[in-house]
Amino acid sequence: MPVHLVMQAFMLLLACELAEAAPPIANPNCKRTGGSAQAFLTSIDKEVRQIIISNNTSTNNFIEPTVQVQVPTIYSKYFKYAGNHSTVNITGTFMLLLTYELAEAAPPIAKPNCKSSCGNLQIPYPFGIGPDCYLDKWFEIVCKGTGGSAQAFLTSIDKEVRQINIISNSSTNKFIEPTVQVQVPTIYSTYCRHAGNHSIVNITGSPFHFSHYHNTFVSVGCDNNAIIANIFPKIFGCESDCKKDMKVDKEVKCSGLNCCESTNIPPNLQTFDAIFRSINKSNDRDEGIKHCKYAFLADKGWLEKSKRDPSSVKYWEYVPVVLEWAIFLRDNNSHKLYHFLEGRRKVSCPISDENKDYSFFCNCAPGYKGNPYVDGGCEGKLQIHTVLVLHEYSILIAFVLDDTKVTKRIFYSTSSKRIY
């Protein structure tokens, strides 16, 4: 059978009989005519009397969906009304499997009746603005200002929020938690002329910690040995100097000449402070420590995209830093949310044995995207798997409405052959 005829029949039934909207069954763009109109399946040139797309579930037998068509009777050549001897021939089996995807409406990101943005920043639940709009005090956002210039502050750690990512990073094999980007002050040594307060960032006890995956440690200064404070027994830091005869990679911003960088950040870090020392230990007790030195954690992506020279840090007051976060399983609200999400088909809440009594976070299931923490927050593309099978003694037109979580459906033809 010519493929274009099969496609014509398929498109007639798919476009006009399989619209996703409910309760209507037809595509709104299809013509609707009076009760005397007739439908023809052009691929086999037959009038269609009935189309059933649901399987018969009243028995244990698996019955395929059906279409009822008008087929002429066959006369012997001696019958006085006989016309042409009509042979119905759809011999041969042809199977066409197509998948169509229908996008669903944009899903919600915040709880009902709650603000979903502050300025240009989206505020997805469990974060929220106003009473009953956030999960608990750790995720409360206060929006200061109006319009596009408004700023969001995470009150629990007193930091301005620049970005909230509720989906963990699945582009790598590493298991990365969802993140929030906040503004954190740079740290100055005692002898910097423009130095303000030596700002230690302490978020101990919160569900947030500095991301060892997204951040980098940078320090600027001469005769400079900078390390992250209060990390034992390992030492995390870097060294920079200003000697003219130093061999450095000019293609790298912080290769050691007045600026150094280390992407080796301790995991689960919740306190950030820096200690500055002299590279030459003999100088630590005299003029060596009197150089102005700076240190900061920064979002690696921001540092690369901004193309800023880290050695100009003396003009920066704050830099964006990425914090990873999870939801503590410490009260009724968090337990209730977890058990609600755990039973949802479109949501996945991976939780390790070591954290099963401590914290969790969720993602939309494969094939979906959006906010898994709100009802209806994960959107996907409804897949319509359509099988058109023509074989020797029957016509099988099977429609399978499916989502991406189900990967296989099995049909049995009248010849008992299994079709996948």
HELIX and SHEET records of a PDB file:
HELIX    1   1 VAL A    3  GLU A   17  1                                  15    
HELIX    2   2 LYS A  137  PHE A  139  5                                   3    
HELIX    3   3 GLY A  147  SER A  149  5                                   3    
HELIX    4   4 LYS A  281  ARG A  285  5                                   5    
HELIX    5   5 GLU A  287  LYS A  290  5                                   4    
HELIX    6   6 LYS A  300  SER A  306  1                                   7    
HELIX    7   7 PRO A  310  TYR A  315  5                                   6    
HELIX    8   8 ASN A  332  GLU A  342  1                                  11    
HELIX    9   9 ASP A  353  ASN A  355  5                                   3    
SHEET    1   A 3 ALA A  39  LEU A  41  0                                        
SHEET    2   A 3 LYS A  46  ILE A  52 -1                                        
SHEET    3   A 3 THR A  66  VAL A  69 -1                                        
SHEET    1   B 3 PHE A  94  ALA A 103  0                                        
SHEET    2   B 3 CYS A 378  HIS A 391 -1                                        
SHEET    3   B 3 TYR A 368  GLY A 370 -1                                        
SHEET    1   C 3 PHE A  94  ALA A 103  0                                        
SHEET    2   C 3 CYS A 378  HIS A 391 -1                                        
SHEET    3   C 3 SER A 394  ASP A 402 -1                                        
SHEET    1   D 2 SER A 117  CYS A 118  0                                        
SHEET    2   D 2 LEU A 121  GLN A 122 -1                                        
SHEET    1   E 7 GLY A 128  ILE A 129  0                                        
SHEET    2   E 7 GLU A 140  LYS A 144  1                                        
SHEET    3   E 7 GLN A 151  LEU A 154 -1                                        
SHEET    4   E 7 LYS A 159  ASN A 165 -1                                        
SHEET    5   E 7 THR A 179  PRO A 185 -1                                        
SHEET    6   E 7 TYR A 318  TRP A 325 -1                                        
SHEET    7   E 7 PHE A 208  PHE A 210 -1                                        
SHEET    1   F 4 ILE A 187  TYR A 188  0                                        
SHEET    2   F 4 TYR A 294  ASP A 299 -1                                        
SHEET    3   F 4 ASN A 215  VAL A 220 -1                                        
SHEET    4   F 4 CYS A 259  SER A 262 -1                                        
SHEET    1   G 2 VAL A 201  ASN A 202  0                                        
SHEET    2   G 2 THR A 271  PHE A 272 -1                                        
SHEET    1   H 3 GLY A 237  SER A 240  0                                        
SHEET    2   H 3 ASN A 224  ILE A 228 -1                                        
SHEET    3   H 3 ALA A 274  ARG A 277 -1                                        
SHEET    1   I 2 ILE A 327  PHE A 328  0                                        
SHEET    2   I 2 SER A 359  PHE A 360 -1                                        
SHEET    1   J 2 VAL A 347  SER A 348  0                                        
SHEET    2   J 2 ASN A 363  CYS A 364 -1                                        
SHEET    1   K 2 PHE A 411  TYR A 412  0                                        
SHEET    2   K 2 ARG A 418  ILE A 419 -1                                        
END                                                                             
